[in-house]
Amino acid sequence: MRVVLTEQRLGPTSEPTLRDLSEALIAVYGTDYRIHSPTWISRFTDMTRQAAAYRERRVLLAGDAAHVHPPVGGQGLNIGVQDAVNLGWKLAQVVKRISPESLLDTYHAERHPVAARVLRNTMAQIALRRPDDRTKALGDIISELLAMDEPRRRLAATMSGLDIHYDLGEGHPLLGRRMLDLDLVTADGPLRVFTLLHDARPVLLNLDEPGGFDIIPWADRVQLVDAKYVGTWELPALGPVTAPTAVLIRPDGYVAWVGDLPQLRLADALTTWFGPPAAA
């Protein structure tokens, strides 16, 4: 069982104790229900802040060091982990001198707007918890909207982080979005897309006829996988989209190039994200 209480006064900064919880329960309900043996007690506020920059030369911020907000909806863990996953492979490539240092600037460009949206989202949810009549009326209207499929689907995608879209230019709706974990059929048998990402290496997934791509200059960094998929492509918040013939998937699971774009742009995407081609 989880208990959440509002303290009468803002001020204590020490870790809360079982006695604090007991006294707060008594103040509200007249009893502490003889609570005992808590697994975890924590104190939080509705403080909402975000670092102006996630990178300052050799200093990089992620997770709670980059953004703090109320824990409504459990969104903080999600974006903190995604910060790390977005940054990790980029940092590794720069350290190994595969990519230029400018690749690290894309970390702030991609992740700062995501956290800003979460901060706005949690502030709105906290505001809806106010007990006054006007806020209750607003809450009733929000509840009516969430009874509809489209608003409910969009809000669920927002809170789960599945609607994140990095601005990688114009093109297929999948570009800049999280790749779907499809059930593929390969020459070696069935395979899930996310299994291909376990080694934290980029993947060029060819869903057309084999032999259509030559990525030998990047073969030491990028996996080329020929596969087939029979089924619909449905993105969270967007719905069904046209099936692409190929996708270039970054190590963090986001799509950097889609096969309906000219192949010349594939070489550009490979160079941008995974370094220049190796010398022949």
GROMACS elastic network, one bead per residue, 0.5 to 0.9 nm:
[ bonds ]
;  ai    aj funct       b0    kb
    5    21     6  0.82447   500
    5    24     6  0.71889   500
    5    25     6  0.76605   500
    5    28     6  0.87529   500
    6     9     6  0.87350   500
    6    24     6  0.81543   500
    7    10     6  0.68883   500
    7    24     6  0.69916   500
    8    24     6  0.85416   500
    9    12     6  0.82578   500
   10    13     6  0.88967   500
   10    45     6  0.85370   500
   12    15     6  0.83017   500
   12    16     6  0.84190   500
   12    43     6  0.89110   500
   13    16     6  0.84341   500
   13    43     6  0.82110   500
   14    43     6  0.85561   500
   15    41     6  0.80482   500
   15    42     6  0.67579   500
   15    43     6  0.69555   500
   16    19     6  0.80977   500
   16    20     6  0.60402   500
   16    21     6  0.73997   500
   16    41     6  0.64182   500
   16    42     6  0.61769   500
   16    43     6  0.64156   500
   17    20     6  0.51470   500
   17    21     6  0.65264   500
   17    22     6  0.86738   500
   17    41     6  0.70426   500
   17    42     6  0.86179   500
   18    21     6  0.51035   500
   18    22     6  0.60864   500
   18    23     6  0.86349   500
   18    35     6  0.83843   500
   18    36     6  0.76255   500
   18    37     6  0.84292   500
   18    38     6  0.74419   500
   18    41     6  0.76667   500
   19    23     6  0.61120   500
   19    24     6  0.85289   500
   20    23     6  0.52523   500
   20    24     6  0.61950   500
   20    25     6  0.86953   500
   21    24     6  0.51051   500
   21    25     6  0.62107   500
   21    26     6  0.86595   500
   21    32     6  0.80449   500
   21    35     6  0.89115   500
   21    41     6  0.83368   500
   22    25     6  0.52272   500
   22    26     6  0.62819   500
   22    27     6  0.86966   500
   22    31     6  0.79703   500
   22    32     6  0.50873   500
   22    33     6  0.84090   500
   22    34     6  0.81659   500
   22    35     6  0.73095   500
   23    26     6  0.51036   500
   23    27     6  0.61611   500
   23    28     6  0.88052   500
   23    31     6  0.85083   500
   23    32     6  0.71740   500
   24    27     6  0.50927   500
   24    28     6  0.64740   500
   24    29     6  0.85831   500
   24    32     6  0.80023   500
   25    28     6  0.52858   500
   25    29     6  0.57371   500
   25    30     6  0.69463   500
   25    31     6  0.61809   500
   25    32     6  0.50449   500
   25    33     6  0.81260   500
   26    29     6  0.52413   500
   26    32     6  0.52203   500
   26    33     6  0.85904   500
   27    30     6  0.58587   500
   27    31     6  0.78000   500
   27    32     6  0.88494   500
   28    31     6  0.80320   500
   29    32     6  0.74801   500
   31    34     6  0.77131   500
   32    35     6  0.61838   500
   35    38     6  0.78036   500
   38    41     6  0.69760   500
   44    47     6  0.82688   500
   44    70     6  0.71957   500
   44    71     6  0.81034   500
   45    48     6  0.87643   500
   45    69     6  0.81584   500
   45    70     6  0.63757   500
   45    71     6  0.89015   500
   46    69     6  0.62954   500
   46    71     6  0.83791   500
   46   122     6  0.86944   500
   46   123     6  0.77071   500
   46   126     6  0.74170   500
   47    68     6  0.70566   500
   47    69     6  0.56537   500
   47    70     6  0.65335   500
   48    67     6  0.76578   500
   48    68     6  0.55277   500
   48    70     6  0.69424   500
   48   119     6  0.65088   500
   48   120     6  0.88626   500
   48   122     6  0.86155   500
   48   123     6  0.76201   500
   49    66     6  0.83648   500
   49    67     6  0.57125   500
   49    68     6  0.53667   500
   49    69     6  0.65876   500
   49   119     6  0.77618   500
   50    53     6  0.85590   500
   50    65     6  0.85236   500
   50    66     6  0.57827   500
   50    68     6  0.64875   500
   50    69     6  0.86218   500
   50   112     6  0.84884   500
   50   115     6  0.77860   500
   50   116     6  0.74424   500
   50   119     6  0.82381   500
   51    54     6  0.65156   500
   51    61     6  0.82044   500
   51    65     6  0.78080   500
   51    66     6  0.51466   500
   51    67     6  0.62632   500
   51   112     6  0.85770   500
   52    66     6  0.84901   500
   52   112     6  0.85118   500
   53    56     6  0.69967   500
   53    60     6  0.87166   500
   53    61     6  0.81333   500
   53    66     6  0.81917   500
   53   108     6  0.68257   500
   53   112     6  0.78477   500
   54    59     6  0.80633   500
   54    60     6  0.56193   500
   54    62     6  0.70989   500
   54    66     6  0.64756   500
   54   105     6  0.88354   500
   54   107     6  0.76281   500
   54   108     6  0.53153   500
   54   109     6  0.89115   500
   54   111     6  0.84907   500
   54   112     6  0.72866   500
   55    58     6  0.72649   500
   55    59     6  0.57061   500
   55    61     6  0.64611   500
   55   104     6  0.78715   500
   55   105     6  0.72224   500
   55   107     6  0.80608   500
   55   108     6  0.66368   500
   56    59     6  0.51580   500
   56    60     6  0.65727   500
   56    61     6  0.88693   500
   57    60     6  0.78342   500
   60    66     6  0.88751   500
   60    87     6  0.89067   500
   61    64     6  0.84364   500
   61    65     6  0.57123   500
   61    66     6  0.52364   500
   61    67     6  0.89791   500
   61    83     6  0.88344   500
   62    65     6  0.56016   500
   62    66     6  0.50323   500
   62    67     6  0.78102   500
   62    80     6  0.64471   500
   62    81     6  0.85357   500
   62    83     6  0.56965   500
   62    84     6  0.64104   500
   62    87     6  0.83909   500
   63    66     6  0.54860   500
   63    67     6  0.63767   500
   63    68     6  0.81943   500
   63    76     6  0.77337   500
   63    77     6  0.78160   500
   63    79     6  0.70284   500
   63    81     6  0.69904   500
   63    82     6  0.85300   500
   63    83     6  0.63723   500
   63    84     6  0.74487   500
   64    67     6  0.50639   500
   64    68     6  0.55164   500
   64    69     6  0.88080   500
   64    76     6  0.79338   500
   64    77     6  0.89600   500
   64    80     6  0.68870   500
   65    68     6  0.75963   500
   66    80     6  0.86658   500
   66   112     6  0.85967   500
   66   115     6  0.86294   500
   67    76     6  0.85588   500
   67    80     6  0.85940   500
   67   115     6  0.68834   500
   67   116     6  0.84940   500
   67   119     6  0.82047   500
   68    71     6  0.88379   500
   68    76     6  0.77495   500
   68   119     6  0.79032   500
   69    72     6  0.83804   500
   69    76     6  0.75324   500
   69   118     6  0.82838   500
   69   119     6  0.60880   500
   69   122     6  0.69573   500
   69   123     6  0.79577   500
   70    73     6  0.88416   500
   70    74     6  0.88825   500
   70    76     6  0.83512   500
   70   119     6  0.82884   500
   70   122     6  0.63353   500
   70   123     6  0.76710   500
   70   126     6  0.78421   500
   71    74     6  0.54331   500
   71    75     6  0.68121   500
   71    76     6  0.64984   500
   71    77     6  0.89977   500
   71   122     6  0.77131   500
   72    75     6  0.70415   500
   72    76     6  0.85644   500
   72   122     6  0.60713   500
   72   123     6  0.89975   500
   72   125     6  0.71937   500
   72   126     6  0.76272   500
   73    76     6  0.83686   500
   73   122     6  0.78518   500
   73   125     6  0.88509   500
   73   159     6  0.69033   500
   73   160     6  0.86954   500
   74    77     6  0.65605   500
   74    78     6  0.75050   500
   74   159     6  0.83488   500
   74   160     6  0.88107   500
   75    78     6  0.52952   500
   75    79     6  0.64435   500
   75    80     6  0.86000   500
   75   118     6  0.72955   500
   75   122     6  0.86051   500
   75   159     6  0.64146   500
   75   160     6  0.70315   500
   75   161     6  0.79199   500
   76    79     6  0.54673   500
   76    80     6  0.59827   500
   76    81     6  0.85647   500
   76   115     6  0.88045   500
   76   118     6  0.81972   500
   77    80     6  0.51020   500
   77    81     6  0.60970   500
   77    82     6  0.84967   500
   78    81     6  0.54380   500
   78    82     6  0.62189   500
   78    83     6  0.86312   500
   78   160     6  0.75928   500
   78   161     6  0.72442   500
   79    83     6  0.59646   500
   79    84     6  0.86634   500
   79   111     6  0.84915   500
   79   114     6  0.77838   500
   79   115     6  0.69657   500
   79   118     6  0.84367   500
   79   161     6  0.74750   500
   80    83     6  0.50602   500
   80    84     6  0.65397   500
   80    85     6  0.88292   500
   80   115     6  0.89700   500
   81    84     6  0.51631   500
   81    85     6  0.62481   500
   81    86     6  0.85717   500
   82    86     6  0.58908   500
   82    87     6  0.83740   500
   82   111     6  0.83991   500
   82   252     6  0.80870   500
   83    86     6  0.52151   500
   83    87     6  0.61367   500
   83    88     6  0.84227   500
   83   107     6  0.80218   500
   83   111     6  0.64873   500
   84    87     6  0.51346   500
   84    88     6  0.56753   500
   84    89     6  0.88970   500
   85    88     6  0.52312   500
   85    89     6  0.69910   500
   85   251     6  0.82177   500
   85   252     6  0.57279   500
   86    89     6  0.67552   500
   86    90     6  0.71604   500
   86   107     6  0.66603   500
   86   110     6  0.85647   500
   86   111     6  0.79336   500
   86   251     6  0.82794   500
   86   252     6  0.57264   500
   87    90     6  0.53664   500
   87    91     6  0.59949   500
   87    92     6  0.85810   500
   87   104     6  0.74498   500
   87   106     6  0.88826   500
   87   107     6  0.59515   500
   87   252     6  0.87925   500
   88    91     6  0.52651   500
   88    92     6  0.62038   500
   88    93     6  0.87631   500
   88   252     6  0.86775   500
   89    92     6  0.50157   500
   89    93     6  0.62325   500
   89    94     6  0.87078   500
   89   200     6  0.74044   500
   89   201     6  0.84718   500
   89   250     6  0.89276   500
   89   251     6  0.66940   500
   89   252     6  0.75810   500
   90    93     6  0.52272   500
   90    94     6  0.63350   500
   90    95     6  0.86703   500
   90    99     6  0.80074   500
   90   103     6  0.65158   500
   90   104     6  0.62933   500
   90   106     6  0.88405   500
   90   107     6  0.80649   500
   90   273     6  0.82468   500
   90   274     6  0.87344   500
   91    94     6  0.51769   500
   91    95     6  0.60991   500
   91    96     6  0.85425   500
   91   101     6  0.85456   500
   91   103     6  0.82232   500
   91   104     6  0.67238   500
   92    95     6  0.51401   500
   92    96     6  0.61111   500
   92    97     6  0.84988   500
   92    98     6  0.85150   500
   93    96     6  0.51094   500
   93    97     6  0.60549   500
   93    98     6  0.50100   500
   93    99     6  0.54798   500
   93   100     6  0.82397   500
   93   101     6  0.89709   500
   93   103     6  0.87139   500
   93   274     6  0.75855   500
   93   275     6  0.82129   500
   94    98     6  0.58988   500
   94    99     6  0.50344   500
   94   100     6  0.59231   500
   94   101     6  0.57353   500
   94   102     6  0.87094   500
   94   103     6  0.74584   500
   94   104     6  0.78429   500
   95    98     6  0.76860   500
   95    99     6  0.83507   500
   95   101     6  0.86106   500
   96    99     6  0.78066   500
   97   100     6  0.67758   500
   97   101     6  0.84349   500
   97   275     6  0.86799   500
   98   274     6  0.69653   500
   98   275     6  0.53766   500
   98   276     6  0.77684   500
   99   102     6  0.80689   500
   99   103     6  0.67074   500
   99   271     6  0.84241   500
   99   272     6  0.81361   500
   99   273     6  0.75272   500
   99   274     6  0.63117   500
   99   276     6  0.75103   500
  100   103     6  0.59675   500
  100   104     6  0.83242   500
  100   275     6  0.74649   500
  101   104     6  0.58460   500
  101   105     6  0.78253   500
  102   105     6  0.53884   500
  102   106     6  0.75267   500
  103   106     6  0.56433   500
  103   107     6  0.76137   500
  103   272     6  0.79373   500
  103   273     6  0.73860   500
  104   107     6  0.54735   500
  104   108     6  0.76991   500
  105   108     6  0.57683   500
  105   109     6  0.65335   500
  105   110     6  0.88698   500
  106   110     6  0.59107   500
  106   111     6  0.82938   500
  107   110     6  0.54268   500
  107   111     6  0.59292   500
  107   112     6  0.79834   500
  108   111     6  0.53385   500
  108   112     6  0.53343   500
  108   113     6  0.83254   500
  109   112     6  0.61135   500
  109   113     6  0.73085   500
  109   166     6  0.86187   500
  109   167     6  0.89691   500
  110   113     6  0.65011   500
  110   114     6  0.71681   500
  110   165     6  0.86168   500
  110   166     6  0.58036   500
  110   167     6  0.76481   500
  111   114     6  0.51594   500
  111   115     6  0.65170   500
  111   116     6  0.87463   500
  111   166     6  0.84749   500
  112   115     6  0.54537   500
  112   116     6  0.62711   500
  112   117     6  0.88616   500
  113   117     6  0.63003   500
  113   118     6  0.87741   500
  114   117     6  0.53273   500
  114   118     6  0.65144   500
  114   119     6  0.88560   500
  114   161     6  0.85913   500
  114   164     6  0.70963   500
  114   165     6  0.87290   500
  114   166     6  0.89501   500
  115   119     6  0.61218   500
  115   120     6  0.85753   500
  116   119     6  0.51340   500
  116   120     6  0.62971   500
  116   121     6  0.85882   500
  117   120     6  0.50962   500
  117   121     6  0.60476   500
  117   122     6  0.86699   500
  117   158     6  0.87894   500
  118   122     6  0.60872   500
  118   123     6  0.84555   500
  118   158     6  0.82965   500
  118   159     6  0.77853   500
  119   122     6  0.52895   500
  119   123     6  0.61079   500
  119   124     6  0.85958   500
  120   123     6  0.51816   500
  120   124     6  0.62514   500
  120   125     6  0.87675   500
  121   124     6  0.52412   500
  121   125     6  0.63888   500
  121   126     6  0.88176   500
  121   158     6  0.86962   500
  121   159     6  0.81665   500
  122   126     6  0.61439   500
  122   127     6  0.85090   500
  123   126     6  0.51629   500
  123   127     6  0.61534   500
  123   128     6  0.87151   500
  124   127     6  0.50486   500
  124   128     6  0.63200   500
  124   129     6  0.89751   500
  125   128     6  0.51243   500
  125   129     6  0.67358   500
  126   129     6  0.52948   500
  126   130     6  0.73535   500
  127   130     6  0.57744   500
  127   135     6  0.76810   500
  128   131     6  0.83420   500
  128   135     6  0.59058   500
  128   136     6  0.73198   500
  128   138     6  0.74552   500
  128   139     6  0.61160   500
  129   132     6  0.89273   500
  129   135     6  0.74905   500
  129   136     6  0.80322   500
  129   139     6  0.83269   500
  130   133     6  0.86949   500
  130   134     6  0.89646   500
  130   135     6  0.61019   500
  130   136     6  0.75536   500
  131   134     6  0.85184   500
  131   135     6  0.67655   500
  131   136     6  0.67162   500
  132   135     6  0.55687   500
  132   136     6  0.63523   500
  132   137     6  0.88296   500
  133   136     6  0.50215   500
  133   137     6  0.61629   500
  133   138     6  0.86580   500
  134   137     6  0.50836   500
  134   138     6  0.63128   500
  134   139     6  0.86297   500
  135   139     6  0.60824   500
  135   140     6  0.86292   500
  136   140     6  0.62444   500
  136   141     6  0.87809   500
  137   140     6  0.51181   500
  137   141     6  0.65269   500
  137   142     6  0.88254   500
  138   141     6  0.51654   500
  138   142     6  0.63123   500
  138   143     6  0.86731   500
  139   142     6  0.50311   500
  139   143     6  0.61395   500
  139   144     6  0.86717   500
  140   143     6  0.50439   500
  140   144     6  0.63321   500
  140   145     6  0.87828   500
  141   144     6  0.50920   500
  141   145     6  0.63575   500
  141   146     6  0.87295   500
  142   145     6  0.50672   500
  142   146     6  0.61958   500
  142   147     6  0.87257   500
  143   146     6  0.50760   500
  143   147     6  0.63661   500
  144   147     6  0.52162   500
  144   148     6  0.73193   500
  145   148     6  0.56126   500
  145   149     6  0.86851   500
  145   150     6  0.88370   500
  145   151     6  0.63200   500
  145   152     6  0.75603   500
  146   149     6  0.71715   500
  146   150     6  0.81189   500
  146   151     6  0.56060   500
  146   153     6  0.85277   500
  146   155     6  0.83145   500
  147   150     6  0.89793   500
  147   151     6  0.79579   500
  147   152     6  0.68785   500
  148   151     6  0.59884   500
  148   152     6  0.62073   500
  148   153     6  0.86232   500
  149   152     6  0.52709   500
  149   153     6  0.59800   500
  149   154     6  0.86183   500
  150   153     6  0.51737   500
  150   154     6  0.62022   500
  150   155     6  0.86696   500
  150   237     6  0.80713   500
  151   154     6  0.51645   500
  151   155     6  0.61250   500
  151   156     6  0.84964   500
  152   155     6  0.52866   500
  152   156     6  0.60613   500
  152   157     6  0.85781   500
  153   156     6  0.51741   500
  153   157     6  0.61843   500
  153   158     6  0.86542   500
  153   236     6  0.75901   500
  153   237     6  0.59808   500
  154   157     6  0.51516   500
  154   158     6  0.62204   500
  154   159     6  0.87604   500
  154   163     6  0.79047   500
  154   236     6  0.76836   500
  154   238     6  0.82571   500
  155   159     6  0.61466   500
  155   160     6  0.84897   500
  155   237     6  0.82458   500
  156   159     6  0.52724   500
  156   160     6  0.60507   500
  156   161     6  0.84163   500
  156   162     6  0.83145   500
  156   163     6  0.88729   500
  156   236     6  0.87435   500
  156   237     6  0.82429   500
  157   160     6  0.52400   500
  157   161     6  0.59506   500
  157   163     6  0.51524   500
  157   164     6  0.84427   500
  157   236     6  0.59347   500
  157   237     6  0.58430   500
  158   161     6  0.51948   500
  158   162     6  0.63784   500
  158   163     6  0.55277   500
  158   164     6  0.75528   500
  158   237     6  0.81831   500
  159   162     6  0.78316   500
  159   163     6  0.85762   500
  160   163     6  0.78286   500
  161   164     6  0.57942   500
  162   165     6  0.87251   500
  162   177     6  0.83650   500
  162   178     6  0.71586   500
  162   235     6  0.85395   500
  162   236     6  0.61634   500
  162   237     6  0.79563   500
  163   177     6  0.75161   500
  163   178     6  0.81443   500
  163   235     6  0.82924   500
  163   236     6  0.61289   500
  163   237     6  0.61536   500
  163   238     6  0.82903   500
  164   176     6  0.81990   500
  164   177     6  0.62279   500
  164   178     6  0.73280   500
  165   168     6  0.86323   500
  165   174     6  0.86979   500
  165   175     6  0.80421   500
  165   176     6  0.52941   500
  165   178     6  0.77345   500
  165   254     6  0.88606   500
  166   169     6  0.87823   500
  166   175     6  0.80624   500
  166   177     6  0.64489   500
  166   254     6  0.84766   500
  167   170     6  0.81829   500
  167   175     6  0.82671   500
  167   176     6  0.60731   500
  167   177     6  0.89664   500
  168   171     6  0.88058   500
  168   175     6  0.67443   500
  168   176     6  0.55664   500
  168   256     6  0.71662   500
  168   257     6  0.86307   500
  169   175     6  0.78175   500
  169   176     6  0.81497   500
  170   173     6  0.84066   500
  170   175     6  0.78272   500
  171   174     6  0.81407   500
  171   175     6  0.65365   500
  171   257     6  0.88044   500
  171   258     6  0.77790   500
  171   260     6  0.78815   500
  171   261     6  0.70346   500
  172   175     6  0.55813   500
  172   241     6  0.84884   500
  172   242     6  0.81556   500
  172   244     6  0.80741   500
  172   257     6  0.87793   500
  172   258     6  0.65946   500
  172   259     6  0.86946   500
  172   260     6  0.71429   500
  172   261     6  0.80591   500
  173   176     6  0.79954   500
  173   177     6  0.77236   500
  173   235     6  0.87083   500
  173   238     6  0.84386   500
  173   241     6  0.71555   500
  173   242     6  0.85901   500
  174   177     6  0.52959   500
  174   178     6  0.74970   500
  174   179     6  0.73434   500
  174   235     6  0.78650   500
  174   241     6  0.80928   500
  174   244     6  0.87175   500
  174   247     6  0.88253   500
  174   254     6  0.87402   500
  174   255     6  0.66578   500
  174   256     6  0.89581   500
  174   257     6  0.86752   500
  174   258     6  0.73645   500
  175   178     6  0.84716   500
  175   179     6  0.89645   500
  175   247     6  0.86659   500
  175   254     6  0.79280   500
  175   255     6  0.53145   500
  175   256     6  0.60618   500
  175   257     6  0.61179   500
  175   258     6  0.63216   500
  176   179     6  0.88750   500
  176   254     6  0.59543   500
  176   255     6  0.51999   500
  176   256     6  0.59986   500
  176   257     6  0.80943   500
  177   235     6  0.88229   500
  177   253     6  0.83862   500
  177   254     6  0.53216   500
  177   255     6  0.57799   500
  177   256     6  0.84418   500
  178   235     6  0.87714   500
  178   249     6  0.87499   500
  178   252     6  0.84136   500
  178   253     6  0.56524   500
  178   255     6  0.62974   500
  179   182     6  0.85949   500
  179   193     6  0.82501   500
  179   194     6  0.85515   500
  179   235     6  0.88131   500
  179   247     6  0.87190   500
  179   249     6  0.71458   500
  179   253     6  0.57287   500
  179   254     6  0.55560   500
  179   255     6  0.59957   500
  180   193     6  0.74148   500
  180   194     6  0.82423   500
  180   233     6  0.79420   500
  180   234     6  0.82399   500
  180   235     6  0.75047   500
  180   253     6  0.86321   500
  181   184     6  0.89891   500
  181   192     6  0.61765   500
  181   194     6  0.56250   500
  181   195     6  0.87021   500
  182   191     6  0.83069   500
  182   192     6  0.56760   500
  182   193     6  0.54851   500
  182   194     6  0.80085   500
  182   229     6  0.74631   500
  182   231     6  0.89150   500
  182   233     6  0.87417   500
  183   190     6  0.69190   500
  183   191     6  0.59408   500
  183   193     6  0.67637   500
  183   228     6  0.89447   500
  183   229     6  0.68609   500
  183   230     6  0.85853   500
  184   189     6  0.83930   500
  184   190     6  0.56274   500
  184   191     6  0.50484   500
  184   192     6  0.57766   500
  184   193     6  0.68737   500
  184   227     6  0.61326   500
  184   228     6  0.57430   500
  184   229     6  0.51817   500
  184   230     6  0.80958   500
  185   188     6  0.80238   500
  185   189     6  0.58487   500
  185   191     6  0.61882   500
  185   192     6  0.86303   500
  185   226     6  0.88809   500
  185   227     6  0.55136   500
  185   228     6  0.51569   500
  185   229     6  0.63780   500
  185   230     6  0.87599   500
  186   189     6  0.50820   500
  186   190     6  0.59522   500
  186   191     6  0.69644   500
  186   225     6  0.82017   500
  186   226     6  0.65529   500
  186   228     6  0.65425   500
  187   190     6  0.83367   500
  187   226     6  0.79758   500
  187   227     6  0.74729   500
  188   191     6  0.84637   500
  191   194     6  0.86940   500
  191   195     6  0.70945   500
  191   196     6  0.82184   500
  191   227     6  0.89162   500
  192   195     6  0.54254   500
  192   196     6  0.72754   500
  193   196     6  0.55230   500
  193   197     6  0.73498   500
  193   205     6  0.88892   500
  194   197     6  0.51915   500
  194   198     6  0.69340   500
  194   253     6  0.77574   500
  195   198     6  0.54763   500
  195   199     6  0.84958   500
  196   199     6  0.71429   500
  196   200     6  0.83517   500
  196   201     6  0.81175   500
  196   202     6  0.86213   500
  196   203     6  0.72518   500
  196   223     6  0.86714   500
  196   225     6  0.88955   500
  197   200     6  0.52148   500
  197   201     6  0.61699   500
  197   202     6  0.71887   500
  197   203     6  0.75183   500
  197   249     6  0.86369   500
  197   250     6  0.85331   500
  197   251     6  0.61950   500
  197   252     6  0.79939   500
  197   253     6  0.72509   500
  198   201     6  0.77452   500
  198   251     6  0.86485   500
  199   202     6  0.87762   500
  199   251     6  0.83034   500
  200   250     6  0.84611   500
  200   252     6  0.74903   500
  201   221     6  0.68263   500
  201   222     6  0.63756   500
  201   223     6  0.71452   500
  201   249     6  0.88698   500
  201   250     6  0.73055   500
  201   251     6  0.51612   500
  201   252     6  0.88768   500
  202   221     6  0.71063   500
  202   222     6  0.50714   500
  202   223     6  0.62885   500
  202   224     6  0.89213   500
  202   248     6  0.73027   500
  202   249     6  0.55825   500
  202   252     6  0.84161   500
  202   253     6  0.84391   500
  202   274     6  0.81533   500
  203   221     6  0.89501   500
  203   222     6  0.55701   500
  203   224     6  0.59949   500
  203   225     6  0.71300   500
  203   247     6  0.80710   500
  203   248     6  0.57856   500
  203   249     6  0.51009   500
  203   250     6  0.67251   500
  203   251     6  0.76953   500
  204   215     6  0.89672   500
  204   222     6  0.68809   500
  204   223     6  0.60062   500
  204   225     6  0.62365   500
  204   226     6  0.85518   500
  204   246     6  0.71658   500
  204   247     6  0.58556   500
  204   249     6  0.62475   500
  204   250     6  0.88737   500
  204   257     6  0.89520   500
  205   223     6  0.81692   500
  205   224     6  0.61416   500
  205   225     6  0.50140   500
  205   226     6  0.61518   500
  205   227     6  0.71006   500
  205   245     6  0.86473   500
  205   246     6  0.54796   500
  205   247     6  0.52902   500
  205   248     6  0.62365   500
  205   249     6  0.75503   500
  206   209     6  0.75795   500
  206   210     6  0.71834   500
  206   211     6  0.88911   500
  206   212     6  0.79616   500
  206   213     6  0.80309   500
  206   224     6  0.72838   500
  206   225     6  0.59835   500
  206   227     6  0.61652   500
  206   228     6  0.81041   500
  206   245     6  0.65127   500
  206   247     6  0.67959   500
  206   248     6  0.86796   500
  206   259     6  0.83627   500
  207   210     6  0.80989   500
  207   225     6  0.85253   500
  207   226     6  0.61540   500
  207   227     6  0.52200   500
  207   228     6  0.52310   500
  207   229     6  0.70687   500
  207   244     6  0.75927   500
  207   245     6  0.50676   500
  207   246     6  0.52915   500
  207   247     6  0.81841   500
  208   211     6  0.89552   500
  208   212     6  0.77027   500
  208   226     6  0.76447   500
  208   227     6  0.76702   500
  208   228     6  0.73757   500
  208   244     6  0.88542   500
  208   245     6  0.53303   500
  208   246     6  0.69139   500
  209   212     6  0.65141   500
  209   226     6  0.78200   500
  209   227     6  0.87313   500
  209   245     6  0.89749   500
  210   213     6  0.79558   500
  210   225     6  0.89016   500
  210   226     6  0.59213   500
  210   227     6  0.82946   500
  211   214     6  0.75888   500
  211   226     6  0.84336   500
  213   224     6  0.83999   500
  213   263     6  0.86918   500
  214   217     6  0.82586   500
  215   218     6  0.54360   500
  215   219     6  0.59362   500
  215   222     6  0.79810   500
  215   224     6  0.78255   500
  215   267     6  0.83420   500
  215   270     6  0.88974   500
  215   277     6  0.87910   500
  216   220     6  0.80103   500
  216   277     6  0.84679   500
  216   278     6  0.83998   500
  217   220     6  0.77213   500
  217   276     6  0.83443   500
  217   279     6  0.70938   500
  217   280     6  0.72829   500
  218   221     6  0.54785   500
  218   222     6  0.58149   500
  218   223     6  0.86803   500
  218   270     6  0.76215   500
  218   271     6  0.87169   500
  218   274     6  0.79365   500
  218   275     6  0.82881   500
  218   276     6  0.79928   500
  218   277     6  0.56508   500
  218   278     6  0.64540   500
  219   222     6  0.52751   500
  219   223     6  0.66376   500
  219   224     6  0.78580   500
  219   278     6  0.88028   500
  220   223     6  0.81079   500
  220   278     6  0.86025   500
  221   274     6  0.72286   500
  221   275     6  0.89718   500
  222   270     6  0.86005   500
  222   274     6  0.80137   500
  229   232     6  0.88629   500
  231   243     6  0.88668   500
  232   240     6  0.68013   500
  232   241     6  0.78517   500
  232   242     6  0.83032   500
  232   243     6  0.73586   500
  233   239     6  0.80400   500
  233   240     6  0.54716   500
  233   241     6  0.56166   500
  233   242     6  0.68660   500
  233   243     6  0.60579   500
  233   244     6  0.89433   500
  234   237     6  0.89356   500
  234   238     6  0.73525   500
  234   241     6  0.59771   500
  234   242     6  0.88837   500
  235   238     6  0.53278   500
  235   240     6  0.62200   500
  235   241     6  0.71723   500
  236   239     6  0.60658   500
  236   240     6  0.88802   500
  238   241     6  0.78693   500
  240   243     6  0.89416   500
  241   244     6  0.87972   500
  243   246     6  0.88753   500
  244   247     6  0.70623   500
  244   258     6  0.65380   500
  244   259     6  0.57606   500
  244   260     6  0.63544   500
  245   258     6  0.75920   500
  245   259     6  0.50600   500
  245   260     6  0.67669   500
  246   257     6  0.82431   500
  246   258     6  0.57998   500
  246   260     6  0.77059   500
  247   255     6  0.65679   500
  247   256     6  0.75375   500
  247   257     6  0.57089   500
  247   259     6  0.58012   500
  248   254     6  0.84852   500
  248   255     6  0.57036   500
  248   256     6  0.54652   500
  248   257     6  0.50035   500
  248   258     6  0.64361   500
  248   259     6  0.82622   500
  248   266     6  0.81505   500
  248   269     6  0.83971   500
  248   270     6  0.83685   500
  249   252     6  0.79262   500
  249   253     6  0.58438   500
  249   254     6  0.56556   500
  249   256     6  0.59243   500
  249   257     6  0.75006   500
  250   253     6  0.53656   500
  250   254     6  0.54134   500
  250   255     6  0.61366   500
  250   256     6  0.63942   500
  250   273     6  0.78754   500
  250   274     6  0.88016   500
  251   254     6  0.74748   500
  252   255     6  0.89655   500
  255   258     6  0.72679   500
  256   266     6  0.88446   500
  256   269     6  0.65394   500
  256   270     6  0.84268   500
  256   273     6  0.79733   500
  257   260     6  0.87562   500
  257   261     6  0.74788   500
  257   265     6  0.77977   500
  257   266     6  0.63912   500
  257   269     6  0.64596   500
  257   270     6  0.86459   500
  258   261     6  0.59888   500
  258   262     6  0.89928   500
  258   266     6  0.82223   500
  259   262     6  0.74095   500
  259   263     6  0.75676   500
  259   266     6  0.82996   500
  260   263     6  0.86173   500
  261   264     6  0.83170   500
  261   265     6  0.67941   500
  261   266     6  0.78169   500
  262   265     6  0.55489   500
  262   266     6  0.70922   500
  263   267     6  0.69139   500
  263   268     6  0.88826   500
  264   267     6  0.55248   500
  264   268     6  0.66865   500
  264   269     6  0.89255   500
  265   269     6  0.60647   500
  265   270     6  0.85040   500
  266   269     6  0.50320   500
  266   270     6  0.60931   500
  266   271     6  0.85495   500
  267   270     6  0.50747   500
  267   271     6  0.61512   500
  267   272     6  0.85177   500
  267   277     6  0.86022   500
  268   271     6  0.51944   500
  268   272     6  0.60303   500
  268   273     6  0.86473   500
  269   272     6  0.50317   500
  269   273     6  0.60902   500
  269   274     6  0.79683   500
  270   273     6  0.55461   500
  270   274     6  0.53758   500
  270   275     6  0.67837   500
  270   276     6  0.75796   500
  270   277     6  0.81745   500
  271   274     6  0.54285   500
  271   277     6  0.67462   500
  272   275     6  0.61069   500
  272   276     6  0.76641   500
  273   276     6  0.89650   500
  274   277     6  0.87168   500
  275   278     6  0.86986   500
  276   279     6  0.89504   500
  277   280     6  0.86783   500
